[in-house]
Amino acid sequence: MTWLGRLLLSVIALILAIPAGALTLGAGVLLDPTFRDALGQLGLVGLFSGLSDLAQGLPPDMAVMAVILLAQALGLLLILPPTLVALVGETLGLRSPFWYGGAAGLLTALLPWLARGGPPPAAGAAAAGAETRLAAILLVTGIASGLVYWLIAGRSAGARMTRPGAGAF
């Protein structure tokens, strides 16, 4: 496969792996009892009224900045890990699903700690439990996106396919 074909396959695989991670993250948040209870107490009506109250009290540029920060955080969690793992895997020619799933999962789960600059401050058992549950959800999110990439492009990474009958003249 030519390098252009390999690049195209990798881009398509990433385009499909990122939404798979986003769906897994959404499902994980909705399936976790604590997060589900918090969303249930807030409710969509409460969410929309809270957003409108927030928007009324904020200047438009601050509201746009808040949306941009949320998009950056989600981009960091959903785009960076599978892309970085794919780059390393493609460069080294790795074909293992354990590499793509495991490395993307571990990197996704560790990103909040890396962004914070270390372990969380001691805030109590409830905060530690919530952070552990979030880390588990992020781990599964990264594993899902890494395995989707592997299914599409990672299985053939590093494989040099030659056509039968093609040789030097």
CNS distance restraints for C-alpha pairs under 8 A (distance, minus, plus):
assign (resid   1 and name CA) (resid   5 and name CA) 6.13 0.50 0.50
assign (resid   1 and name CA) (resid   6 and name CA) 6.39 0.50 0.50
assign (resid   1 and name CA) (resid 160 and name CA) 6.69 0.50 0.50
assign (resid   1 and name CA) (resid 161 and name CA) 6.20 0.50 0.50
assign (resid   2 and name CA) (resid   6 and name CA) 6.19 0.50 0.50
assign (resid   3 and name CA) (resid   7 and name CA) 6.03 0.50 0.50
assign (resid   4 and name CA) (resid   8 and name CA) 6.18 0.50 0.50
assign (resid   5 and name CA) (resid   9 and name CA) 6.12 0.50 0.50
assign (resid   6 and name CA) (resid  10 and name CA) 6.12 0.50 0.50
assign (resid   7 and name CA) (resid  11 and name CA) 6.18 0.50 0.50
assign (resid   8 and name CA) (resid  12 and name CA) 6.22 0.50 0.50
assign (resid   9 and name CA) (resid  13 and name CA) 6.08 0.50 0.50
assign (resid   9 and name CA) (resid 152 and name CA) 7.61 0.50 0.50
assign (resid   9 and name CA) (resid 153 and name CA) 6.09 0.50 0.50
assign (resid  10 and name CA) (resid  14 and name CA) 6.16 0.50 0.50
assign (resid  10 and name CA) (resid  86 and name CA) 7.76 0.50 0.50
assign (resid  10 and name CA) (resid 149 and name CA) 7.83 0.50 0.50
assign (resid  10 and name CA) (resid 153 and name CA) 5.78 0.50 0.50
assign (resid  11 and name CA) (resid  15 and name CA) 6.10 0.50 0.50
assign (resid  12 and name CA) (resid  16 and name CA) 6.36 0.50 0.50
assign (resid  13 and name CA) (resid  17 and name CA) 5.96 0.50 0.50
assign (resid  13 and name CA) (resid 148 and name CA) 7.27 0.50 0.50
assign (resid  13 and name CA) (resid 149 and name CA) 5.03 0.50 0.50
assign (resid  13 and name CA) (resid 150 and name CA) 7.98 0.50 0.50
assign (resid  13 and name CA) (resid 152 and name CA) 5.50 0.50 0.50
assign (resid  13 and name CA) (resid 153 and name CA) 6.00 0.50 0.50
assign (resid  14 and name CA) (resid  18 and name CA) 6.01 0.50 0.50
assign (resid  14 and name CA) (resid  82 and name CA) 7.21 0.50 0.50
assign (resid  14 and name CA) (resid  83 and name CA) 6.92 0.50 0.50
assign (resid  14 and name CA) (resid 149 and name CA) 6.09 0.50 0.50
assign (resid  15 and name CA) (resid  19 and name CA) 7.25 0.50 0.50
assign (resid  16 and name CA) (resid  20 and name CA) 6.49 0.50 0.50
assign (resid  16 and name CA) (resid 148 and name CA) 7.23 0.50 0.50
assign (resid  16 and name CA) (resid 149 and name CA) 7.45 0.50 0.50
assign (resid  17 and name CA) (resid  21 and name CA) 6.30 0.50 0.50
assign (resid  17 and name CA) (resid  82 and name CA) 7.46 0.50 0.50
assign (resid  17 and name CA) (resid 144 and name CA) 7.72 0.50 0.50
assign (resid  17 and name CA) (resid 145 and name CA) 4.59 0.50 0.50
assign (resid  17 and name CA) (resid 146 and name CA) 6.86 0.50 0.50
assign (resid  17 and name CA) (resid 147 and name CA) 7.92 0.50 0.50
assign (resid  17 and name CA) (resid 148 and name CA) 5.19 0.50 0.50
assign (resid  17 and name CA) (resid 149 and name CA) 5.41 0.50 0.50
assign (resid  18 and name CA) (resid  22 and name CA) 6.30 0.50 0.50
assign (resid  18 and name CA) (resid  78 and name CA) 5.93 0.50 0.50
assign (resid  18 and name CA) (resid  79 and name CA) 6.05 0.50 0.50
assign (resid  18 and name CA) (resid  82 and name CA) 7.50 0.50 0.50
assign (resid  18 and name CA) (resid 145 and name CA) 6.02 0.50 0.50
assign (resid  19 and name CA) (resid  23 and name CA) 6.05 0.50 0.50
assign (resid  19 and name CA) (resid 145 and name CA) 7.90 0.50 0.50
assign (resid  20 and name CA) (resid  24 and name CA) 6.17 0.50 0.50
assign (resid  20 and name CA) (resid 144 and name CA) 6.60 0.50 0.50
assign (resid  20 and name CA) (resid 145 and name CA) 5.64 0.50 0.50
assign (resid  20 and name CA) (resid 148 and name CA) 7.27 0.50 0.50
assign (resid  21 and name CA) (resid  25 and name CA) 6.07 0.50 0.50
assign (resid  21 and name CA) (resid  78 and name CA) 6.22 0.50 0.50
assign (resid  21 and name CA) (resid 141 and name CA) 4.97 0.50 0.50
assign (resid  21 and name CA) (resid 142 and name CA) 6.36 0.50 0.50
assign (resid  21 and name CA) (resid 144 and name CA) 5.84 0.50 0.50
assign (resid  21 and name CA) (resid 145 and name CA) 4.70 0.50 0.50
assign (resid  22 and name CA) (resid  26 and name CA) 6.17 0.50 0.50
assign (resid  22 and name CA) (resid  78 and name CA) 6.53 0.50 0.50
assign (resid  22 and name CA) (resid 141 and name CA) 7.32 0.50 0.50
assign (resid  23 and name CA) (resid  27 and name CA) 6.05 0.50 0.50
assign (resid  24 and name CA) (resid  28 and name CA) 5.93 0.50 0.50
assign (resid  24 and name CA) (resid 140 and name CA) 7.34 0.50 0.50
assign (resid  24 and name CA) (resid 141 and name CA) 5.30 0.50 0.50
assign (resid  24 and name CA) (resid 144 and name CA) 7.03 0.50 0.50
assign (resid  25 and name CA) (resid  29 and name CA) 6.19 0.50 0.50
assign (resid  25 and name CA) (resid 137 and name CA) 6.58 0.50 0.50
assign (resid  25 and name CA) (resid 138 and name CA) 6.81 0.50 0.50
assign (resid  25 and name CA) (resid 140 and name CA) 7.94 0.50 0.50
assign (resid  25 and name CA) (resid 141 and name CA) 5.43 0.50 0.50
assign (resid  26 and name CA) (resid  30 and name CA) 6.20 0.50 0.50
assign (resid  27 and name CA) (resid  31 and name CA) 5.90 0.50 0.50
assign (resid  28 and name CA) (resid  32 and name CA) 6.02 0.50 0.50
assign (resid  28 and name CA) (resid 137 and name CA) 5.61 0.50 0.50
assign (resid  29 and name CA) (resid  35 and name CA) 5.80 0.50 0.50
assign (resid  29 and name CA) (resid  36 and name CA) 6.69 0.50 0.50
assign (resid  29 and name CA) (resid 137 and name CA) 7.28 0.50 0.50
assign (resid  30 and name CA) (resid  35 and name CA) 6.57 0.50 0.50
assign (resid  30 and name CA) (resid  36 and name CA) 5.09 0.50 0.50
assign (resid  31 and name CA) (resid  35 and name CA) 7.78 0.50 0.50
assign (resid  31 and name CA) (resid  36 and name CA) 6.43 0.50 0.50
assign (resid  32 and name CA) (resid  36 and name CA) 5.84 0.50 0.50
assign (resid  32 and name CA) (resid 133 and name CA) 7.94 0.50 0.50
assign (resid  33 and name CA) (resid  37 and name CA) 5.98 0.50 0.50
assign (resid  34 and name CA) (resid  38 and name CA) 6.30 0.50 0.50
assign (resid  35 and name CA) (resid  39 and name CA) 6.20 0.50 0.50
assign (resid  36 and name CA) (resid  40 and name CA) 5.97 0.50 0.50
assign (resid  37 and name CA) (resid  41 and name CA) 6.07 0.50 0.50
assign (resid  38 and name CA) (resid  42 and name CA) 6.18 0.50 0.50
assign (resid  39 and name CA) (resid  43 and name CA) 5.71 0.50 0.50
assign (resid  42 and name CA) (resid  46 and name CA) 5.19 0.50 0.50
assign (resid  42 and name CA) (resid  47 and name CA) 6.16 0.50 0.50
assign (resid  43 and name CA) (resid  47 and name CA) 6.06 0.50 0.50
assign (resid  44 and name CA) (resid  48 and name CA) 6.02 0.50 0.50
assign (resid  45 and name CA) (resid  49 and name CA) 6.03 0.50 0.50
assign (resid  46 and name CA) (resid  50 and name CA) 5.83 0.50 0.50
assign (resid  47 and name CA) (resid  51 and name CA) 6.10 0.50 0.50
assign (resid  48 and name CA) (resid  52 and name CA) 6.13 0.50 0.50
assign (resid  49 and name CA) (resid  53 and name CA) 6.00 0.50 0.50
assign (resid  50 and name CA) (resid  54 and name CA) 5.96 0.50 0.50
assign (resid  51 and name CA) (resid  55 and name CA) 5.95 0.50 0.50
assign (resid  52 and name CA) (resid  56 and name CA) 6.05 0.50 0.50
assign (resid  53 and name CA) (resid  57 and name CA) 6.33 0.50 0.50
assign (resid  54 and name CA) (resid  58 and name CA) 6.14 0.50 0.50
assign (resid  55 and name CA) (resid  59 and name CA) 7.39 0.50 0.50
assign (resid  55 and name CA) (resid  60 and name CA) 7.39 0.50 0.50
assign (resid  55 and name CA) (resid  63 and name CA) 6.27 0.50 0.50
assign (resid  58 and name CA) (resid  62 and name CA) 6.08 0.50 0.50
assign (resid  58 and name CA) (resid  63 and name CA) 6.25 0.50 0.50
assign (resid  59 and name CA) (resid  63 and name CA) 6.54 0.50 0.50
assign (resid  60 and name CA) (resid  64 and name CA) 6.22 0.50 0.50
assign (resid  61 and name CA) (resid  65 and name CA) 6.07 0.50 0.50
assign (resid  62 and name CA) (resid  66 and name CA) 6.17 0.50 0.50
assign (resid  63 and name CA) (resid  67 and name CA) 6.41 0.50 0.50
assign (resid  64 and name CA) (resid  68 and name CA) 6.17 0.50 0.50
assign (resid  65 and name CA) (resid  69 and name CA) 6.13 0.50 0.50
assign (resid  66 and name CA) (resid  70 and name CA) 6.27 0.50 0.50
assign (resid  67 and name CA) (resid  71 and name CA) 6.17 0.50 0.50
assign (resid  68 and name CA) (resid  72 and name CA) 6.12 0.50 0.50
assign (resid  69 and name CA) (resid  73 and name CA) 6.19 0.50 0.50
assign (resid  70 and name CA) (resid  74 and name CA) 6.23 0.50 0.50
assign (resid  71 and name CA) (resid  75 and name CA) 5.93 0.50 0.50
assign (resid  72 and name CA) (resid  76 and name CA) 6.01 0.50 0.50
assign (resid  73 and name CA) (resid  77 and name CA) 6.31 0.50 0.50
assign (resid  74 and name CA) (resid  78 and name CA) 5.85 0.50 0.50
assign (resid  74 and name CA) (resid  79 and name CA) 7.90 0.50 0.50
assign (resid  75 and name CA) (resid  79 and name CA) 5.17 0.50 0.50
assign (resid  75 and name CA) (resid  80 and name CA) 6.94 0.50 0.50
assign (resid  76 and name CA) (resid  80 and name CA) 5.30 0.50 0.50
assign (resid  76 and name CA) (resid  81 and name CA) 7.73 0.50 0.50
assign (resid  77 and name CA) (resid  81 and name CA) 6.90 0.50 0.50
assign (resid  77 and name CA) (resid 108 and name CA) 6.02 0.50 0.50
assign (resid  77 and name CA) (resid 111 and name CA) 7.11 0.50 0.50
assign (resid  78 and name CA) (resid  82 and name CA) 7.48 0.50 0.50
assign (resid  78 and name CA) (resid 108 and name CA) 7.74 0.50 0.50
assign (resid  78 and name CA) (resid 142 and name CA) 7.68 0.50 0.50
assign (resid  79 and name CA) (resid  83 and name CA) 6.16 0.50 0.50
assign (resid  80 and name CA) (resid  84 and name CA) 5.91 0.50 0.50
assign (resid  81 and name CA) (resid  85 and name CA) 6.05 0.50 0.50
assign (resid  81 and name CA) (resid 104 and name CA) 5.21 0.50 0.50
assign (resid  81 and name CA) (resid 105 and name CA) 7.83 0.50 0.50
assign (resid  81 and name CA) (resid 107 and name CA) 5.92 0.50 0.50
assign (resid  81 and name CA) (resid 108 and name CA) 5.83 0.50 0.50
assign (resid  81 and name CA) (resid 142 and name CA) 7.06 0.50 0.50
assign (resid  82 and name CA) (resid  86 and name CA) 5.86 0.50 0.50
assign (resid  82 and name CA) (resid 100 and name CA) 7.73 0.50 0.50
assign (resid  82 and name CA) (resid 104 and name CA) 5.46 0.50 0.50
assign (resid  82 and name CA) (resid 142 and name CA) 7.19 0.50 0.50
assign (resid  82 and name CA) (resid 145 and name CA) 6.37 0.50 0.50
assign (resid  82 and name CA) (resid 146 and name CA) 5.61 0.50 0.50
assign (resid  82 and name CA) (resid 149 and name CA) 7.54 0.50 0.50
assign (resid  83 and name CA) (resid  87 and name CA) 6.15 0.50 0.50
assign (resid  84 and name CA) (resid  88 and name CA) 6.32 0.50 0.50
assign (resid  85 and name CA) (resid  89 and name CA) 5.92 0.50 0.50
assign (resid  85 and name CA) (resid 100 and name CA) 6.34 0.50 0.50
assign (resid  85 and name CA) (resid 103 and name CA) 6.53 0.50 0.50
assign (resid  85 and name CA) (resid 104 and name CA) 6.00 0.50 0.50
assign (resid  85 and name CA) (resid 146 and name CA) 7.74 0.50 0.50
assign (resid  86 and name CA) (resid  90 and name CA) 5.84 0.50 0.50
assign (resid  86 and name CA) (resid 100 and name CA) 7.15 0.50 0.50
assign (resid  86 and name CA) (resid 149 and name CA) 7.63 0.50 0.50
assign (resid  86 and name CA) (resid 154 and name CA) 7.71 0.50 0.50
assign (resid  87 and name CA) (resid  91 and name CA) 5.98 0.50 0.50
assign (resid  88 and name CA) (resid  92 and name CA) 6.07 0.50 0.50
assign (resid  89 and name CA) (resid  93 and name CA) 5.64 0.50 0.50
assign (resid  89 and name CA) (resid  94 and name CA) 4.84 0.50 0.50
assign (resid  89 and name CA) (resid  95 and name CA) 7.35 0.50 0.50
assign (resid  89 and name CA) (resid  99 and name CA) 7.64 0.50 0.50
assign (resid  89 and name CA) (resid 100 and name CA) 7.35 0.50 0.50
assign (resid  89 and name CA) (resid 154 and name CA) 7.54 0.50 0.50
assign (resid  89 and name CA) (resid 157 and name CA) 7.32 0.50 0.50
assign (resid  90 and name CA) (resid  94 and name CA) 6.44 0.50 0.50
assign (resid  90 and name CA) (resid 154 and name CA) 7.53 0.50 0.50
assign (resid  90 and name CA) (resid 157 and name CA) 5.66 0.50 0.50
assign (resid  90 and name CA) (resid 158 and name CA) 6.69 0.50 0.50
assign (resid  91 and name CA) (resid 158 and name CA) 8.00 0.50 0.50
assign (resid  92 and name CA) (resid 158 and name CA) 7.31 0.50 0.50
assign (resid  93 and name CA) (resid 157 and name CA) 5.05 0.50 0.50
assign (resid  93 and name CA) (resid 158 and name CA) 3.80 0.50 0.50
assign (resid  93 and name CA) (resid 159 and name CA) 7.41 0.50 0.50
assign (resid  94 and name CA) (resid  99 and name CA) 7.44 0.50 0.50
assign (resid  94 and name CA) (resid 154 and name CA) 7.38 0.50 0.50
assign (resid  94 and name CA) (resid 157 and name CA) 6.01 0.50 0.50
assign (resid  94 and name CA) (resid 158 and name CA) 6.53 0.50 0.50
assign (resid  95 and name CA) (resid  99 and name CA) 7.62 0.50 0.50
assign (resid  95 and name CA) (resid 150 and name CA) 7.65 0.50 0.50
assign (resid  95 and name CA) (resid 154 and name CA) 5.48 0.50 0.50
assign (resid  95 and name CA) (resid 155 and name CA) 5.03 0.50 0.50
assign (resid  95 and name CA) (resid 156 and name CA) 6.51 0.50 0.50
assign (resid  95 and name CA) (resid 157 and name CA) 5.57 0.50 0.50
assign (resid  95 and name CA) (resid 158 and name CA) 7.33 0.50 0.50
assign (resid  96 and name CA) (resid 100 and name CA) 6.73 0.50 0.50
assign (resid  96 and name CA) (resid 150 and name CA) 7.95 0.50 0.50
assign (resid  96 and name CA) (resid 154 and name CA) 7.56 0.50 0.50
assign (resid  96 and name CA) (resid 155 and name CA) 7.18 0.50 0.50
assign (resid  97 and name CA) (resid 101 and name CA) 5.75 0.50 0.50
assign (resid  97 and name CA) (resid 102 and name CA) 7.68 0.50 0.50
assign (resid  97 and name CA) (resid 146 and name CA) 7.99 0.50 0.50
assign (resid  97 and name CA) (resid 147 and name CA) 6.35 0.50 0.50
assign (resid  97 and name CA) (resid 150 and name CA) 6.09 0.50 0.50
assign (resid  97 and name CA) (resid 154 and name CA) 7.61 0.50 0.50
assign (resid  97 and name CA) (resid 155 and name CA) 7.70 0.50 0.50
assign (resid  98 and name CA) (resid 102 and name CA) 5.13 0.50 0.50
assign (resid  98 and name CA) (resid 103 and name CA) 7.51 0.50 0.50
assign (resid  99 and name CA) (resid 103 and name CA) 5.43 0.50 0.50
assign (resid  99 and name CA) (resid 104 and name CA) 7.84 0.50 0.50
assign (resid 100 and name CA) (resid 104 and name CA) 5.93 0.50 0.50
assign (resid 100 and name CA) (resid 143 and name CA) 7.61 0.50 0.50
assign (resid 100 and name CA) (resid 146 and name CA) 4.74 0.50 0.50
assign (resid 100 and name CA) (resid 147 and name CA) 6.04 0.50 0.50
assign (resid 100 and name CA) (resid 149 and name CA) 7.38 0.50 0.50
assign (resid 100 and name CA) (resid 150 and name CA) 6.09 0.50 0.50
assign (resid 100 and name CA) (resid 154 and name CA) 7.45 0.50 0.50
assign (resid 101 and name CA) (resid 105 and name CA) 5.92 0.50 0.50
assign (resid 101 and name CA) (resid 142 and name CA) 6.82 0.50 0.50
assign (resid 101 and name CA) (resid 143 and name CA) 4.24 0.50 0.50
assign (resid 101 and name CA) (resid 144 and name CA) 6.72 0.50 0.50
assign (resid 101 and name CA) (resid 145 and name CA) 7.24 0.50 0.50
assign (resid 101 and name CA) (resid 146 and name CA) 4.26 0.50 0.50
assign (resid 101 and name CA) (resid 147 and name CA) 4.86 0.50 0.50
assign (resid 101 and name CA) (resid 150 and name CA) 7.68 0.50 0.50
assign (resid 102 and name CA) (resid 106 and name CA) 5.98 0.50 0.50
assign (resid 102 and name CA) (resid 142 and name CA) 7.86 0.50 0.50
assign (resid 102 and name CA) (resid 143 and name CA) 5.97 0.50 0.50
assign (resid 102 and name CA) (resid 146 and name CA) 7.51 0.50 0.50
assign (resid 103 and name CA) (resid 107 and name CA) 5.97 0.50 0.50
assign (resid 103 and name CA) (resid 143 and name CA) 7.82 0.50 0.50
assign (resid 103 and name CA) (resid 146 and name CA) 7.75 0.50 0.50
assign (resid 104 and name CA) (resid 108 and name CA) 6.00 0.50 0.50
assign (resid 104 and name CA) (resid 142 and name CA) 4.80 0.50 0.50
assign (resid 104 and name CA) (resid 143 and name CA) 5.85 0.50 0.50
assign (resid 104 and name CA) (resid 145 and name CA) 7.32 0.50 0.50
assign (resid 104 and name CA) (resid 146 and name CA) 5.38 0.50 0.50
assign (resid 105 and name CA) (resid 109 and name CA) 6.11 0.50 0.50
assign (resid 105 and name CA) (resid 138 and name CA) 7.03 0.50 0.50
assign (resid 105 and name CA) (resid 139 and name CA) 4.41 0.50 0.50
assign (resid 105 and name CA) (resid 140 and name CA) 6.20 0.50 0.50
assign (resid 105 and name CA) (resid 141 and name CA) 6.59 0.50 0.50
assign (resid 105 and name CA) (resid 142 and name CA) 3.65 0.50 0.50
assign (resid 105 and name CA) (resid 143 and name CA) 4.31 0.50 0.50
assign (resid 105 and name CA) (resid 144 and name CA) 7.71 0.50 0.50
assign (resid 105 and name CA) (resid 146 and name CA) 7.18 0.50 0.50
assign (resid 106 and name CA) (resid 110 and name CA) 6.08 0.50 0.50
assign (resid 106 and name CA) (resid 139 and name CA) 5.94 0.50 0.50
assign (resid 106 and name CA) (resid 142 and name CA) 7.10 0.50 0.50
assign (resid 106 and name CA) (resid 143 and name CA) 7.95 0.50 0.50
assign (resid 107 and name CA) (resid 111 and name CA) 6.03 0.50 0.50
assign (resid 107 and name CA) (resid 139 and name CA) 7.95 0.50 0.50
assign (resid 107 and name CA) (resid 142 and name CA) 7.38 0.50 0.50
assign (resid 108 and name CA) (resid 138 and name CA) 5.74 0.50 0.50
assign (resid 108 and name CA) (resid 139 and name CA) 6.03 0.50 0.50
assign (resid 108 and name CA) (resid 141 and name CA) 7.42 0.50 0.50
assign (resid 108 and name CA) (resid 142 and name CA) 5.33 0.50 0.50
assign (resid 109 and name CA) (resid 135 and name CA) 5.01 0.50 0.50
assign (resid 109 and name CA) (resid 136 and name CA) 6.98 0.50 0.50
assign (resid 109 and name CA) (resid 137 and name CA) 7.83 0.50 0.50
assign (resid 109 and name CA) (resid 138 and name CA) 4.81 0.50 0.50
assign (resid 109 and name CA) (resid 139 and name CA) 4.71 0.50 0.50
assign (resid 109 and name CA) (resid 142 and name CA) 7.37 0.50 0.50
assign (resid 110 and name CA) (resid 114 and name CA) 6.07 0.50 0.50
assign (resid 110 and name CA) (resid 135 and name CA) 7.46 0.50 0.50
assign (resid 111 and name CA) (resid 115 and name CA) 5.91 0.50 0.50
assign (resid 112 and name CA) (resid 116 and name CA) 6.13 0.50 0.50
assign (resid 113 and name CA) (resid 117 and name CA) 6.11 0.50 0.50
assign (resid 113 and name CA) (resid 118 and name CA) 5.38 0.50 0.50
assign (resid 113 and name CA) (resid 119 and name CA) 5.92 0.50 0.50
assign (resid 113 and name CA) (resid 120 and name CA) 7.20 0.50 0.50
assign (resid 114 and name CA) (resid 118 and name CA) 6.02 0.50 0.50
assign (resid 116 and name CA) (resid 120 and name CA) 7.74 0.50 0.50
assign (resid 122 and name CA) (resid 128 and name CA) 7.91 0.50 0.50
assign (resid 123 and name CA) (resid 127 and name CA) 5.97 0.50 0.50
assign (resid 123 and name CA) (resid 128 and name CA) 7.18 0.50 0.50
assign (resid 124 and name CA) (resid 128 and name CA) 6.30 0.50 0.50
assign (resid 125 and name CA) (resid 129 and name CA) 6.02 0.50 0.50
assign (resid 126 and name CA) (resid 130 and name CA) 6.22 0.50 0.50
assign (resid 127 and name CA) (resid 131 and name CA) 6.12 0.50 0.50
assign (resid 128 and name CA) (resid 132 and name CA) 6.10 0.50 0.50
assign (resid 129 and name CA) (resid 133 and name CA) 6.21 0.50 0.50
assign (resid 130 and name CA) (resid 134 and name CA) 6.13 0.50 0.50
assign (resid 131 and name CA) (resid 135 and name CA) 6.05 0.50 0.50
assign (resid 132 and name CA) (resid 136 and name CA) 6.22 0.50 0.50
assign (resid 133 and name CA) (resid 137 and name CA) 6.26 0.50 0.50
assign (resid 134 and name CA) (resid 138 and name CA) 6.12 0.50 0.50
assign (resid 135 and name CA) (resid 139 and name CA) 6.02 0.50 0.50
assign (resid 136 and name CA) (resid 140 and name CA) 6.33 0.50 0.50
assign (resid 137 and name CA) (resid 141 and name CA) 6.14 0.50 0.50
assign (resid 138 and name CA) (resid 142 and name CA) 6.16 0.50 0.50
assign (resid 139 and name CA) (resid 143 and name CA) 6.18 0.50 0.50
assign (resid 140 and name CA) (resid 144 and name CA) 6.09 0.50 0.50
assign (resid 141 and name CA) (resid 145 and name CA) 6.38 0.50 0.50
assign (resid 142 and name CA) (resid 146 and name CA) 5.96 0.50 0.50
assign (resid 143 and name CA) (resid 147 and name CA) 6.01 0.50 0.50
assign (resid 144 and name CA) (resid 148 and name CA) 6.18 0.50 0.50
assign (resid 145 and name CA) (resid 149 and name CA) 6.30 0.50 0.50
assign (resid 146 and name CA) (resid 150 and name CA) 6.18 0.50 0.50
assign (resid 147 and name CA) (resid 151 and name CA) 6.03 0.50 0.50
assign (resid 148 and name CA) (resid 152 and name CA) 6.45 0.50 0.50
assign (resid 149 and name CA) (resid 153 and name CA) 5.84 0.50 0.50
assign (resid 149 and name CA) (resid 154 and name CA) 6.17 0.50 0.50
assign (resid 150 and name CA) (resid 154 and name CA) 3.80 0.50 0.50
assign (resid 150 and name CA) (resid 155 and name CA) 5.69 0.50 0.50
assign (resid 151 and name CA) (resid 155 and name CA) 6.28 0.50 0.50
assign (resid 153 and name CA) (resid 157 and name CA) 6.61 0.50 0.50
assign (resid 162 and name CA) (resid 166 and name CA) 7.02 0.50 0.50
